[in-house]
């Protein structure tokens, strides 16, 4: 799967590259990666990373994505350092406040679109498994709405047209 390949010259693509970043790459950024790949993977190369990599994807993230027919079991947590010097992103989407402040500057240039879609950390929810599922579903649904809206924005269409070598 593309999410398991460290981007190099061999894996370069002309599709715009989108990187979702959060603290540990175990929940929110994994959900974002899976959603964008599901909704528009034919138009974007999609990646995710954390400031540090968690040992595994949170099982609730896997479960709530499966509920909507998106399988993220093949994804894995990655640290931003795996992409340093290997991936120049067209869009960097941070999904928590910490990464907006601390994301390594080497991951983007002045041409990189930067979006900050702050969501609560569903992994921090205490309570029953159903309480946790509810929190993960809420984050999934918020990110899906943001992605669907972003895909319709003129700037996103311009990015796609530029990558395809066409103009609107």
C-alpha positions, -999 to 999 in steps of 0.1 A, spaced: 0 0 0 12 35 -7 11 45 29 37 19 37 62 31 11 86 59 21 83 84 -7 115 85 -28 123 95 -64 110 60 -74 76 67 -58 72 102 -70 39 111 -87 26 140 -106 -5 139 -83 -6 166 -56 8 153 -24 -12 157 8 2 150 43 -20 148 74 0 154 106 -9 150 142 10 142 174 14 104 172 -1 93 139 -24 68 156 -59 82 151 -68 116 136 -42 118 109 -47 81 100 -85 88 97 -77 118 75 -53 98 53 -79 70 49 -108 93 41 -89 114 15 -76 83 -2 -111 68 -2 -127 100 -15 -101 112 -39 -71 88 -40 -73 88 -78 -65 126 -77 -41 129 -47 -11 110 -33 -20 108 4 3 104 34 1 108 72 27 112 100 30 122 136 56 143 154 64 109 169 51 75 157 28 55 180 34 18 181 1 10 163 -30 26 149 -57 30 175 -81 0 172 -111 24 175 -98 43 144 -97 11 124 -132 1 137 -150 34 129 -134 36 95 -145 1 87 -181 11 96 -181 34 65 -163 9 43 -128 23 46 -100 -2 55 -70 15 71 -55 -17 85 -27 -15 59 -16 19 71 10 23 98 21 50 122 50 71 108 70 99 122 75 131 102 112 124 101 105 95 77 94 122 52 121 148 58 140 154 25 119 127 7 85 143 2 76 178 -8 40 183 0 15 204 -19 -9 205 11 -1 200 48 -31 194 70 -26 194 107 -54 180 128 -43 191 163 -29 223 178 4 209 188 14 199 153 4 233 139 30 248 162 57 221 161 55 206 126 90 206 111 93 235 86 112 213 62 80 195 52 67 224 33 77 254 11 62 287 5 40 271 -21 26 245 3 -11 250 12 -13 247 50 -46 239 67 -52 234 104 -83 213 110 -81 210 148 -102 182 163 -104 168 198 -82 138 204 -105 108 206 -78 87 221 -80 109 252 -116 101 259 -122 82 291 -152 60 297 -168 30 281 -159 16 248 -191 30 234 -180 65 246 -147 60 229 -164 49 196 -186 79 197 -156 102 200 -138 85 171 -170 86 150 -173 124 157 -137 130 146 -142 108 115 -174 127 106 -158 161 112 -128 153 90 -150 138 63 -170 170 61 -138 191 60 -123 170 33 -155 170 12 -157 208 15 -120 212 7 -123 190 -24 -149 215 -38 -129 247 -31 -114 266 -60 -79 265 -46 -81 227 -45 -93 226 -81 -64 249 -90 -39 226 -73 -53 196 -93 -53 216 -126 -17 227 -120 -6 191 -113 -24 180 -145 -8 207 -165 -41 224 -173 -57 256 -163 -93 263 -155 
